[in-house]
Amino acid sequence: MGEKQNGPFQLSFNPSLRVDFQGSRVTSDGGLILVRDLDERLGFGELIEEHLTDSRRGKNTQSPLADLLRQSVYSRLAGYEDLNGAERLSRDPTFRLIGSEKVWDRGVALTSRLQTFETEMLAEEENFAGLAKLNRALIGRAGAMDSGYRTILDMDSTEVAVYGEQEQSAYNGYFESTCFHPLLLFNGEGDCLGAKLRPGNAHSAEGWEELLLPEIERQQQMGKEVAFRGHAAFARPEVYEALEKRGVKYAIRIPANGNLERDIAELLPRPVGRPSQKPLVGYKGFLYQAASWNTARRVVAKVEHHAGELFPRVGFIVTNLTLPSRTVVRFYNKRGTAEQWIKEGKQAVKMTRLGCHRFRSNEVRLWLSVIAYNLGNVWRRLVLPKRIDKWSLTSLQQRLVKTGGRLVKHARYY
C-alpha cells in the first residue's frame, strides 16, 4: 500500500478491474479531431502559409509554424485557459494528431516554445496583421458555403478585467474595474469579423471606423446589402453620415432627452382604468434633428407600461429603415445576440485570459481566441446536425469536444 506503481494493477475491491496509466494513448479531447477535419476542408493550413511568416532558422524550426498555431487555437477551443497545460498536452494523442506528421510521435510544443511563439513570433508586425487577415479569410471560406444576399453587422464592446500591471490597462468607470476594453464586430451568423484591443478607459465606440468601414466595403464588393445595429455609444453624427454615404441601413439606439420625450408626449401617461397585468406597449415614428445633426432623421420610440411601475420604460432608435416602427424595434432587439456571442467567447475560448505585460502580446492572444471562437462557430453552424446547431460553444466543449478516445496503432495506419 502506497508503493509506486509503474505498470497496470488490479483493484482490491474488484479484481476484474485493472487500472493502467497510458497518457500518451488516451485523450479527453477526442472531439477536436472532427474540428481538424473541418479545418482541412476549409484550407486552414493554406491560409496559415499565406498570411503568416516563419522567421526562425536552424533548430528552432523543429515545430512547424502551422503546428504551433493549431496548438494555440485548438487548446483554446478545448477550454484550456493558458499555456500552463501545454506540457501535459504535448503528449496528448489528439494534439499530436491534429498537427503534421512530424509531431505524431515526438509530441507538440512545450510551454516555453509556445510562449515564445505567441508573444514574440506572432507579435511581429507582419504576423500580427496576418492574424486579422487569416481570421477574415477563414470566415470568407465558410461564407462561400452558406452565403445570403444580405449581411447584418453588430458591433459591441466588452470588459476584460485584469489583475496585474498590463500595459494600457486602465480603470473604467462604467465597468468599475481595471480592464481592457476590446471592440468586436459580428455578422448575423455569429462569426467575429474583427476585433480591436483597446485601453480600459477607451470610449465604447472608439476605433469603430477601423473595423466597420472596411467590412462594409468588403461585403458590398460581394454584391450584398448591408445593415448595421449598434447601442447608444454609436449614436454619433459621424457614424450616421458614414453609413448613409455608403447606402447602409442602420438601427442605432439613442439616449432619451426632453425634446424626444415631447414628441411622444401622448404615449407617456398611463392609460386610464384597471392596470393590465401584461405590459402595454406603444410605438411611434417621427422625424427629429438634434443640434449636432446635419439633417433630420427618422426616430422610432417604444413605450412600455408595466404593472407596478410608476413610470413607463422608454427607448429611442434612430434609423433609415422604412419598415413599420414595431418591426424596426424587433430588428434592433436582435442585436442582443451579439452580447451572447461575446459571452460565449469569454466562457468557451477564454477571451479574457490576457495576462501578458506587453499590450501587443495581449492583442495576439485576443486574436488567437477570436480564431478559436470562429472555428468553433463555423463547426456548429455548418457541420453539426440541426438538433444541436444551436448549442452554445460551452455545451459543445463539454459534450462533444470533451470526448474520450484511445489511440490505436496498426502496421498499416495510425
C-alpha positions in Angstrom: 0.0 0.0 0.0 1.5 3.4 -1.0 4.2 1.8 -3.1 4.9 3.2 -6.6 3.0 1.5 -9.4 4.8 1.7 -12.8 2.5 -0.7 -14.7 -1.2 -1.7 -14.7 -2.6 -3.0 -11.4 -5.8 -4.6 -10.2 -8.2 -3.1 -7.7 -8.7 -4.8 -4.3 -12.5 -4.4 -4.2 -13.0 -5.8 -7.7 -10.1 -7.9 -9.2 -11.8 -7.9 -12.6 -11.0 -4.1 -12.9 -7.5 -3.0 -14.0 -6.0 0.5 -13.8 -3.4 1.5 -16.4 -1.9 4.9 -16.9 -1.2 5.5 -20.6 -1.4 9.2 -21.0 0.2 9.2 -24.5 -2.5 6.8 -25.8 -5.6 8.2 -24.1 -7.2 11.6 -24.6 -10.1 13.6 -23.2 -10.4 15.9 -26.2 -11.2 13.4 -28.9 -13.9 15.7 -30.5 -11.1 18.1 -31.7 -10.4 15.5 -34.4 -13.7 16.4 -36.0 -12.9 20.1 -36.0 -9.5 19.3 -37.5 -11.3 17.7 -40.4 -13.3 20.9 -41.0 -10.1 22.9 -40.7 -8.6 20.7 -43.6 -11.7 21.2 -45.8 -11.6 25.0 -45.2 -7.9 25.1 -46.2 -6.8 26.5 -42.8 -3.3 25.3 -43.4 -3.1 27.1 -46.7 -4.3 30.3 -45.0 -1.6 30.0 -42.4 1.0 29.6 -45.0 -0.4 32.6 -47.0 -0.8 35.1 -44.1 1.9 34.2 -41.6 5.7 34.2 -41.9 8.2 31.9 -40.1 11.3 33.9 -39.3 13.0 31.1 -37.4 16.2 29.5 -38.6 18.1 26.2 -37.8 17.0 24.0 -34.9 14.3 26.5 -33.9 12.1 25.2 -36.7 11.6 21.7 -35.3 7.9 22.6 -34.7 6.3 23.9 -37.9 4.5 27.2 -37.7 1.2 25.7 -38.7 1.5 23.1 -35.9 2.2 25.9 -33.3 -0.8 27.9 -34.4 -3.1 24.9 -34.4 -1.9 24.0 -30.9 -2.6 27.5 -29.7 -6.0 27.7 -31.3 -7.2 24.2 -30.5 -6.1 24.4 -26.9 -8.4 27.4 -26.5 -11.2 25.7 -28.4 -10.9 22.8 -25.9 -11.2 25.3 -23.0 -7.6 25.4 -21.7 -7.2 28.8 -20.2 -3.5 29.5 -20.8 -0.2 27.8 -21.5 0.2 26.1 -18.2 -1.2 22.9 -19.5 1.0 22.8 -22.6 3.5 20.3 -21.2 0.8 17.8 -20.4 -1.0 18.4 -23.8 2.3 17.9 -25.6 1.9 14.1 -25.2 -1.9 14.1 -25.7 -2.7 11.9 -28.7 -5.3 14.4 -30.0 -2.9 17.3 -30.0 -0.3 15.2 -31.6 -2.6 14.0 -34.4 -4.0 17.4 -35.3 -0.5 18.6 -36.2 1.7 17.5 -39.0 3.2 14.0 -39.3 6.5 15.4 -37.7 4.9 15.6 -34.3 2.8 12.4 -34.3 5.5 10.5 -32.3 7.6 13.3 -31.0 4.8 15.4 -29.4 3.8 19.0 -29.8 5.5 22.1 -28.4 6.1 22.6 -24.7 5.2 25.7 -22.7 8.4 27.7 -23.3 8.3 27.2 -27.1 4.6 28.0 -27.3 5.1 31.1 -25.1 7.8 32.4 -27.5 5.6 31.7 -30.5 2.6 33.7 -29.1 4.4 36.6 -27.5 7.3 37.1 -30.0 6.7 35.4 -33.4 3.1 36.4 -33.7 3.8 39.8 -32.2 5.9 40.8 -35.2 4.2 43.4 -37.2 3.7 41.3 -40.3 2.4 38.3 -38.5 0.1 40.4 -36.2 -1.5 41.9 -39.3 -1.6 38.4 -40.8 -3.8 37.1 -37.9 -6.6 39.5 -38.8 -6.3 38.6 -42.5 -6.2 34.9 -41.6 -9.3 35.2 -39.5 -11.2 37.1 -42.2 -10.2 34.6 -44.9 -11.3 31.7 -42.8 -14.8 33.2 -42.4 -14.8 34.0 -46.1 -14.3 30.4 -47.0 -17.0 29.3 -44.6 -19.3 32.0 -46.0 -18.8 30.7 -49.5 -20.6 27.5 -48.4 -23.5 29.4 -46.8 -23.9 32.9 -48.2 -27.0 35.0 -48.5 -27.8 38.3 -50.2 -27.7 40.4 -47.1 -25.3 40.9 -44.2 -26.2 42.3 -40.8 -23.3 43.7 -38.8 -23.4 44.1 -35.0 -20.7 46.0 -33.1 -20.2 45.9 -29.4 -17.6 46.4 -26.7 -16.9 44.4 -23.6 -14.8 44.3 -20.5 -11.7 42.2 -20.0 -10.7 42.6 -16.3 -7.0 42.5 -15.4 -5.3 42.0 -12.1 -1.7 42.9 -12.9 0.4 45.7 -14.4 -0.5 45.1 -18.0 0.4 47.9 -20.5 -2.6 50.2 -21.3 -4.9 48.6 -18.7 -6.9 51.3 -17.0 -9.8 51.9 -14.7 -13.2 52.0 -16.4 -15.9 53.8 -14.5 -18.8 52.1 -16.3 -17.5 48.6 -15.5 -16.0 49.7 -12.2 -12.8 47.7 -12.8 -9.3 47.9 -14.1 -9.6 46.3 -17.5 -9.0 46.3 -21.3 -12.0 47.4 -23.4 -12.0 45.5 -26.7 -14.3 46.3 -29.6 -15.8 43.4 -31.6 -17.7 43.1 -34.9 -20.0 40.2 -35.7 -22.1 39.2 -38.6 -25.6 37.7 -38.4 -24.3 34.1 -38.2 -22.2 34.9 -35.1 -18.8 35.0 -36.8 -16.5 37.5 -35.3 -15.3 39.5 -38.3 -12.9 41.9 -36.5 -11.5 42.7 -33.0 -9.6 45.6 -31.6 -8.0 45.5 -28.1 -8.1 49.0 -26.6 -7.1 50.6 -23.3 -9.5 50.2 -20.4 -10.6 53.8 -20.5 -11.3 54.0 -24.2 -14.8 55.2 -25.2 -17.1 52.3 -26.2 -17.2 53.5 -29.9 -13.5 54.4 -30.2 -12.0 52.9 -33.3 -15.3 51.9 -34.9 -14.3 53.0 -38.4 -11.2 50.8 -38.4 -13.4 47.7 -38.0 -16.7 48.7 -39.6 -15.9 50.6 -42.8 -13.5 48.0 -44.4 -16.1 45.3 -43.7 -18.9 47.2 -45.3 -16.7 47.7 -48.4 -15.9 44.0 -48.5 -19.5 43.0 -48.2 -20.7 45.4 -50.9 -17.9 44.3 -53.3 -19.5 40.8 -52.9 -22.8 42.4 -54.0 -24.5 42.1 -50.6 -26.9 44.5 -48.9 -25.5 45.7 -45.6 -27.4 46.6 -42.4 -25.8 47.8 -39.1 -27.1 47.7 -35.5 -25.4 49.4 -32.5 -26.2 50.5 -29.0 -26.2 54.1 -27.8 -22.4 54.5 -27.8 -22.6 54.6 -31.6 -25.2 57.3 -31.7 -22.8 59.8 -33.3 -23.3 62.0 -36.3 -20.2 60.8 -38.0 -21.5 57.2 -37.8 -24.8 58.0 -39.3 -23.2 60.1 -42.1 -20.6 57.3 -42.9 -23.4 54.7 -43.2 -25.7 56.9 -45.2 -22.9 57.7 -47.6 -22.3 54.0 -48.3 -26.0 53.1 -48.6 -26.1 51.1 -45.4 -29.3 50.6 -43.5 -29.0 51.1 -39.7 -30.8 51.0 -36.4 -28.9 52.6 -33.5 -30.3 53.3 -30.1 -30.1 56.9 -28.9 -30.3 58.3 -25.4 -33.6 59.9 -24.3 -33.8 63.6 -23.8 -36.5 66.2 -23.2 -37.0 67.0 -26.9 -37.6 63.4 -27.8 -40.0 62.8 -25.0 -42.0 65.9 -26.0 -42.5 64.2 -29.4 -44.2 61.2 -27.8 -46.0 63.0 -25.0 -49.3 61.3 -25.9 -47.7 57.9 -25.2 -46.2 58.6 -21.8 -49.4 58.8 -19.5 -50.6 55.5 -18.2 -54.0 54.5 -19.8 -56.9 55.1 -17.5 -58.8 52.2 -16.0 -57.7 49.0 -14.2 -53.9 48.3 -15.0 -53.2 45.3 -17.2 -51.0 42.5 -15.9 -49.5 42.4 -19.4 -47.2 45.3 -20.5 -49.0 47.9 -22.6 -46.7 48.8 -25.5 -46.9 51.7 -27.9 -44.8 52.7 -30.9 -44.3 55.9 -32.7 -42.1 57.0 -35.6 -41.3 60.7 -36.3 -38.6 62.9 -37.8 -36.1 64.5 -35.4 -33.0 66.6 -35.8 -30.5 67.1 -33.0 -28.4 70.2 -32.9 -25.3 68.3 -34.0 -27.0 66.6 -37.0 -26.8 68.0 -40.5 -30.3 66.7 -41.4 -33.5 65.3 -39.8 -33.6 61.6 -39.4 -36.3 59.1 -38.5 -36.6 58.1 -34.9 -38.7 55.2 -33.6 -39.9 55.2 -30.0 -41.1 52.3 -27.9 -43.0 53.0 -24.7 -43.9 50.2 -22.2 -46.2 50.5 -19.2 -45.7 47.7 -16.7 -47.9 46.7 -13.8 -46.5 48.0 -10.5 -44.2 50.5 -12.1 -44.9 54.2 -11.7 -43.0 55.4 -14.8 -43.0 53.9 -18.4 -40.0 52.3 -20.0 -39.0 54.4 -23.0 -36.5 53.7 -25.7 -35.5 55.5 -28.9 -33.9 54.2 -32.1 -32.5 56.3 -34.9 -32.9 54.6 -38.3 -33.1 55.0 -42.0 -35.2 51.8 -42.4 -38.6 52.3 -44.0 -40.1 49.3 -42.1 -43.1 49.8 -39.6 -42.0 51.1 -36.2 -42.7 47.8 -34.5 -40.6 45.9 -37.0 -37.7 48.3 -36.6 -37.7 47.7 -32.8 -37.8 43.9 -33.3 -34.9 44.2 -35.8 -32.8 46.3 -33.3 -33.6 44.0 -30.4 -31.9 41.1 -32.1 -28.7 42.9 -31.6 -28.7 41.3 -28.2 -27.4 38.1 -29.7 -24.0 39.8 -30.2 -23.8 40.1 -26.4 -24.5 36.3 -26.2 -21.7 35.6 -28.7 -19.3 37.8 -26.6 -20.3 35.8 -23.5 -19.5 32.6 -25.4 -16.1 33.9 -26.4 -15.3 34.8 -22.8 -16.5 31.5 -21.3 -15.7 28.9 -24.0 -12.4 30.1 -25.6 -11.1 32.2 -22.7 -11.1 35.5 -24.5 -10.5 37.2 -21.1 -7.1 35.5 -20.5 -4.9 38.4 -21.3 -2.3 38.2 -18.7 0.8 39.3 -20.6 2.6 42.5 -19.6 3.1 43.8 -23.1 0.0 45.2 -24.9 0.9 43.7 -28.2 1.2 40.2 -26.7 -2.3 40.6 -25.3 -3.5 41.7 -28.7 -2.1 38.5 -30.2 -3.8 36.4 -27.6 -7.2 38.1 -28.2 -6.8 37.2 -31.9 -6.0 33.6 -31.1 -9.2 33.4 -29.0 -11.2 35.0 -31.8 -9.9 32.5 -34.4 -10.7 29.6 -32.0 -14.2 31.0 -31.5 -14.8 31.3 -35.2 -13.6 27.8 -35.9 -16.0 26.5 -33.3 -18.8 28.6 -34.6 -18.3 27.5 -38.2 -18.2 23.9 -37.0 -21.5 24.5 -35.1 -23.5 26.1 -37.9 -22.2 24.3 -41.0 -21.3 20.8 -39.8 -23.3 19.7 -36.8 -26.9 18.3 -37.1 -29.8 20.7 -36.9 -30.9 19.4 -33.5 -27.7 20.6 -31.8 -26.6 23.5 -34.1 -28.0 26.0 -31.5 -25.9 24.7 -28.6 -23.6 27.1 -27.0 -19.8 26.6 -27.5 -19.6 25.8 -23.8 -22.1 22.9 -24.3 -20.2 21.7 -27.4 -17.0 21.7 -25.4 -18.4 19.7 -22.6 -20.5 17.3 -24.6 -18.6 16.9 -27.9 -15.0 18.2 -27.7 -14.5 16.5 -24.3 -15.0 13.0 -25.8 -12.7 10.3 -24.5 -10.6 8.5 -27.0 -7.8 5.9 -27.2 -5.0 5.9 -29.8 -4.5 2.6 -31.5 -1.6 2.0 -33.8 -1.6 -0.7 -36.5 1.1 -1.6 -39.1 -0.8 0.0 -42.0 -2.3 3.0 -40.3 -2.2 5.1 -37.1 
